[in-house]
Amino acid sequence: MADITLEVGAPQISFATHASLSPAAANVMEIGTPTEIEFSLLNLADTAAVQSAKFTLPAQRAPRYSVRACLEWQVAAPTTALTVEFYIGWSESSSALVGNSGFLTGSDGAYTGTPATLVEGLSQLQFIGVQVATADIEFQISTIGTFVPLARYGSLVVRNLAGQTLCDTDIVETNVVFNPLVGDVA
């Protein structure tokens, strides 16, 4: 029997403010040279949300991705068991303002769901999962969930419901990554 090889494009997508990203060795989540998407979580207030610039999955993409996040609090610890939510808004277009779910703009910045409400806008996005907070200052790393790509293009959305401002002094550790999950076929 012949072997089947599945070739997948870029091994990882990394969402961060890459000019500032400088994690300590224990907090590095990037593998190799990922595709970098600009995404700032600096001063994300409790109950607020932010969207990434639009990302592009490779033409030969993985059938499933895992999402991991390193988030940091510097001034006040989040409330134990409260959450930070993660969503994806899909699009069939690579253009920032074209074909976006939930009134996304396709650009890095605040997300309000406008002209709808934030909750109405979020309801039109794909929910990925949450990071459940602990009452600790500094970074918290966790696996958020997995997703099956619904389109080639999209924007990541994060909503802070953890009771304190996220990344309130810097964003050197903050990073979200999409890791491709590819099964072995032989």
C-alpha positions in Angstrom: 0.0 0.0 0.0 1.3 3.5 -0.9 1.8 6.1 1.8 -0.2 9.3 1.6 1.5 12.5 2.5 -0.6 15.5 3.6 1.3 18.8 3.2 0.1 21.6 5.3 1.2 25.2 4.8 2.5 27.5 7.6 2.9 25.4 10.7 1.4 28.0 13.1 -0.4 31.3 13.2 0.7 33.7 16.0 -1.5 36.6 17.2 0.4 39.3 19.2 1.9 42.8 19.0 5.0 41.3 17.5 7.2 44.3 17.9 6.7 44.0 21.7 6.5 40.2 22.0 9.5 39.0 24.1 8.3 36.1 26.3 10.5 34.5 29.0 11.7 31.1 28.0 8.9 29.4 30.0 6.2 31.3 28.1 7.2 30.7 24.5 4.4 29.2 22.5 5.6 30.0 19.0 7.0 27.1 17.0 9.6 27.8 14.2 8.6 30.8 12.2 4.9 31.3 12.4 2.6 33.5 10.3 2.4 36.7 12.4 -1.0 38.5 12.7 -1.1 41.8 14.6 -3.4 41.7 17.6 -3.1 43.9 20.7 -4.7 43.0 24.0 -3.1 46.0 25.7 -5.4 47.6 28.3 -8.4 45.3 27.4 -10.9 46.4 30.1 -13.3 44.0 31.8 -16.4 43.3 29.6 -14.6 44.8 26.5 -13.6 42.9 23.4 -10.9 43.3 20.7 -10.5 41.8 17.2 -7.4 40.9 15.3 -6.3 41.9 11.8 -7.8 39.4 9.3 -5.7 36.2 9.0 -5.3 33.9 6.1 -5.1 30.1 6.5 -2.9 28.3 4.0 -4.5 27.0 0.8 -3.5 23.5 2.0 -4.6 24.0 5.6 -4.9 21.6 8.4 -8.4 20.0 9.0 -8.4 21.2 12.6 -6.5 23.7 14.8 -5.9 24.0 18.5 -5.9 27.4 20.2 -3.5 28.3 23.0 -3.1 31.6 24.9 -0.7 33.3 27.2 -2.5 36.2 28.8 -1.0 38.5 31.4 -2.3 40.8 34.2 0.2 43.1 35.9 -1.6 45.5 38.2 -4.6 43.6 39.6 -5.2 39.9 39.5 -8.3 38.6 37.7 -11.1 37.0 39.7 -10.8 33.3 40.2 -13.1 31.3 37.9 -14.1 34.2 35.7 -13.2 33.9 32.0 -11.7 35.4 28.9 -13.7 34.3 25.8 -12.3 33.5 22.3 -14.2 33.6 19.0 -13.5 33.5 15.3 -15.4 35.5 12.7 -15.0 33.8 9.3 -14.9 35.4 5.8 -14.6 34.2 2.2 -12.6 37.4 1.3 -9.1 38.4 2.1 -10.1 42.1 2.0 -10.4 43.6 5.5 -13.9 45.0 5.2 -15.4 42.4 3.0 -17.6 39.4 3.9 -17.0 39.5 7.7 -19.2 37.8 10.3 -20.6 39.8 13.2 -19.7 43.3 11.9 -16.0 42.7 12.1 -13.7 45.2 10.4 -10.8 42.9 9.6 -8.4 45.2 11.4 -6.7 45.0 14.8 -8.7 47.1 17.3 -11.7 47.3 19.6 -14.7 45.2 18.8 -18.1 46.4 19.8 -20.4 44.5 17.4 -21.6 47.8 16.0 -24.2 48.5 14.6 -25.5 45.7 16.8 -24.6 45.2 20.4 -21.5 43.4 21.5 -23.5 40.3 22.5 -25.4 40.3 19.2 -22.1 40.6 17.3 -20.5 37.8 19.2 -23.5 35.6 18.6 -22.7 35.6 14.9 -19.1 34.4 15.5 -17.8 30.9 16.1 -17.2 30.3 19.8 -13.8 28.6 20.4 -13.6 28.4 24.2 -12.4 30.3 27.3 -9.4 30.7 29.6 -10.6 30.3 33.1 -8.7 32.8 35.3 -6.9 32.2 38.5 -6.3 35.1 41.0 -2.7 35.5 40.0 -0.7 38.5 38.8 1.4 37.9 35.6 0.9 35.4 32.9 -1.6 32.5 32.6 -1.2 29.9 29.8 -3.9 27.5 28.7 -5.4 25.6 25.8 -8.6 27.4 24.8 -10.1 24.8 22.5 -10.1 23.5 18.9 -11.8 24.5 15.7 -12.5 23.2 12.2 -11.9 26.0 9.7 -15.2 27.2 8.2 -13.5 29.5 5.6 -9.9 30.5 4.6 -10.0 34.0 6.1 -11.1 35.3 9.5 -10.4 37.4 12.6 -9.8 36.3 16.2 -12.0 38.0 18.8 -11.2 38.0 22.5 -13.7 39.3 25.2 -12.4 39.9 28.7 -14.8 38.9 31.5 -12.2 38.2 34.1 -13.0 41.1 36.4 -9.8 43.2 35.8 -8.1 44.9 32.9 -5.9 42.5 30.9 -2.4 43.6 29.9 -2.6 46.8 31.8 1.1 47.8 31.6 2.7 45.8 28.8 2.1 42.9 26.3 5.6 41.3 26.2 4.2 37.8 27.2 0.7 38.0 25.6 0.3 35.7 22.6 -2.4 33.5 21.1 -1.5 30.7 18.7 -3.4 28.5 16.3 -1.6 25.1 16.0 -2.5 22.8 13.1 -3.6 19.4 14.1 -2.7 16.9 11.4 -3.2 13.2 11.8 -0.7 10.7 10.5 -1.9 8.8 7.4 0.1 5.8 6.3 
